[in-house]
C-alpha cells in the first residue's frame, strides 16, 4: 500500500482554505505553486501550505479529506 497525505492550503491573506489529498505531497504542492494544481487554487492563489497529515494508505487520507471539507472554517483554522 502507498502512503497518503491530506493538506490545507491558503493564500497570502488567509482568506481562502483549500483541502486536498495526494500520494506525493511535495509534487502536489509544487503543482499548486506552478498553477497546475486545482482550478480553485489557481484562481485564488492558494499556494501556502498551512497543515498536513500523513497516513499509511491513500484511502485513509481521502476519507480524512472528506471529513475536513465538512468542517466549518473556524474548526479548520484551529
Buried (B, 14 or more C-beta within 10 A) or exposed (E): EEBBBBBBBBBEEEEBBBBBBBEEBEEBBEBBBEEEBBEEBBEBBBBBBBBBBEBEEBEBBBBBBEEBBEEEEEEBEE
